[in-house]
Amino acid sequence: MPEERKWKRIRERLELKLPVRVHCRETTDLEWTEITRLIDVTPFGAGFTLKRPVEKGRLLHMTIPMPRQLRVFDHVEDQYRVWALVRYIKRAASAGATPQFEVGVAFIGKRAPRSYEENPAKRYEIGALSAESLSSLQEWQEESASSDKRRLTRHNIPVDMLIETLDDKGAVETSEHTVSENISLRGAAIYTTLDLPVGRFIRLSSEQYKVTVYAAVRASSMGPSGVPRVHVEFVDREWPL
């Protein structure tokens, strides 16, 4: 069989609705686990849905009763335990109050990078795939919250915001009504007195715009008037400016 044809076949996605345990460390102090089902899978990645937001570039730990012929390692174990890199996330249409996020991941191997242990909010980019290994990683080149090289214009307008943090069960933990200092299609600086560490996922709702988005905290700083603020990036959709 030609190598090109063999490579194409091994990467075809198989519709296996297997149960999967997904573990996420948002920050050094917050982690959560969700049981869901795969939509499809290959030896190199999988698709599934979550009720909690994640973001492209984050690492997740997955436990799957994967068929042994699809595994790259641990062929004798009952459960396949593998680290995965989020490559895709989209909020799915949901009839109920609980959101659903469609997630696509690439399997990266048996162990997480050492830098992840030091900072679980760190993001990564994927390297080359091969038939002998899963993938290599490189650290995401983070952009400074105050960088002048932003690709999108920030508008200095106050937008009403309800900030909500979720606990490890997905329930609202803390909330605060506030306004933005500035906002763009993909991010905002928001005044807040909440303690929001870098990497934390938050929910933002606006009556003014009739919208709810999920965001990841990128940085915190002090505003010109001495009011603390956080800089966030939207992870599931753009803001409808």
N, C-alpha and C positions, 0 to 999 in steps of 0.2 A: 504494500500500500504506500503510495507517495506520502512523504512526510507532511506536506501541506494539507492533504486530505485528513490525515490522522490528527493533526493539530486542530483543524476546524471541528472535527467530531467531538474531541475531548472538551472543547469549550462551548458546545451547544448547551443551552439551558434546559434542564429537565424539570417538568412540573411535578415536584414531589412535595406534598403538603405535610411535611414532617414537623413535629413540635420542636421548638427551639427555645433555649433559655438565653436571654440577652442581658449582659451585665454592663452597666455604664458607670464610670466615675466622673461626675461633672467637675468636682473640685476635690481637694485633699480631704474635705470634711463632709462631702455629700456623694453618696452612690446609691444606685437603685437597680433592681432586677425586674424584668418583665418576661412572662411566658407568652409566646405567640406561635405562629406557624409560618413555615417557609412558603413562599409563592413558587419559587423555582430555585435551582441550584446547579452549580458546576463544581469541578474540583478546585476552582479558583475564586468562587464567589457565590453570592446568593441574594435573593430579594425577599422581603418580608414587610410586614406592617408593624408599627409601634403606636402606642397611645401617648408616648412622651416624645418631645422634640429632641433631635440630635442635630449635628451639622456636618457638612462635608469636611473631611480631614481628621475627624475624631476617631479614636480607637474604641472598639467594643470587644468584649470577650463573649464568645458564643459556645454553647454546649448543645450538640446535635446528635441524635441517633443515626448518623450518616451511614449509608451503605458503604462497606469497606472498599468496593471497587472505585468509589469516587474520592477516597481519601489520598492525601499525599504522605501522611504519617499516622502513627497510632492505629495500625490496622488490626490489632488484637483487642483493643479496648472496646467496651460496650458503647461508650459515649465519645464522640469526637469533640475535643476541646481545642478551639482555634481562635486566634486573634484576627480581627477584621477591621479594615479601614473603610469608613463611610465615604462612598463615591457619589452618592445621589440621595437627595431627600426632597419630597414633595408632599404637601398637605393634600390628602385625598378628600373627595366629596363624601360627607358623612351626614346621614339623616338624623343621628342622635346628637346629644350634647357633648359626648366625648369625641375629641378629634382623633383622626387616624392619619398617620404619616407613612407614606410609601418610602422604603429605604432600600438602597442597593449598596452592597459592600463587596470588597475584594479581600479574600483571605490573605493574611501576610505571614502566618507562621505559628509556631508553637509557643513563642515567647514574645513579650512586648519589648520595645527598646528600653534601655536603661533610663533615657531621658523622660519616658512616660512615667516611670515609677517616681521620679522627682517632681513631675508636673503633669498630672492626668489631663489638664486642659490643653496641653500642647497639641497642635495639629501637624499633620504630615501629608506629604505628597508621595505618590507611588512611583516606583522605579520600574525596571523591566521585568516582565513575566517570562518564565521558561518552563519547559516540561520537567526539569529536575528540581526546581524550587518554586516557592509561591511568589514572593516579590521582595524587592529591596525598598527601603524607605529613605526619604530625606525630609528634614524638618521644613515645615511651612514657613515661608518668608513673611512674617507678620508685618503689617503696615502700622506705623505709629498713629495713634488716635489724633495727634495734632499735625500730622504730615501735610505738607502743602502739595503733595503729589496725588491727592485723592482724584479718582477718575470721575466721581459724580459730585456735582455742586451741592453744598449744604445751604439750605434756606434758613435764614435767621428769623424764624417765626415760632411763636409759642403754640404748640398743639396740646390740647388736653390729653392726659394719659392716666390710665389706671395701671400701675405696675403690680403684678402678682408673682410671687415665688411659689414654687410647688415643692412639697416634701418628697420623701422617698416612696410614698404611696401614690403620688400624683395629686394629692389634695392641696388646696390653697393654704399656704403656711403664713405668709405675711402679704400685706397689700398697702398701697399708698396712692392717693390722687395727687397728681403733679402736672407739670407742663414740660415741654421740650425747650431747650435753648436753641437748638438748630436741628434740622432734619433733612434727609435726602431719600432717594428711592430705596437705598439699602441700609441705612443706619441713622443714628441720631445721638445727640448729647442730651441727657435728661437730668433735670434737677431731682435729687432724692436724698432722703435721710436714711434709707435702708442700707444695711451692710450687704453689699453685693460683690463677692469676690470675682476675680477674673475667671471666666470659664462657666459661670453660672448661667443656666437657661432661665429666662423669665418670659411671662406673658404680658403683652401690652395691648390695651383696649382703648379705643377713642370713640366717644359719642359724637364728637364733631365730625369724624370721618366715617363713622359706622363700620369700623374695621377692628379685627383682632389679629395680631401677628405674634410670632414667637421670635425671641432674639437671644443672642449670646453676649455676655458682658466681655468687652475687650479691655477696658481700662477705667480708672476713676481719677478724678482731678477736682480741684477747687475752682469754682467760678469766680469772675471778677468781683462779685459782691460778697464773696466769702461763703457762698452756698455750695455744698458738695454736689457733684454730678457724676454720672456714669456715661461712658461711651459704649454704645451697643451696635451690633450688626444683626440685621434681620436674617433669619435662617430658613424660613418657609415660604416667604413671598416678599414682593416689593411693596413699599408704602405707596398708596394711591394718590400721589401728588398731581 
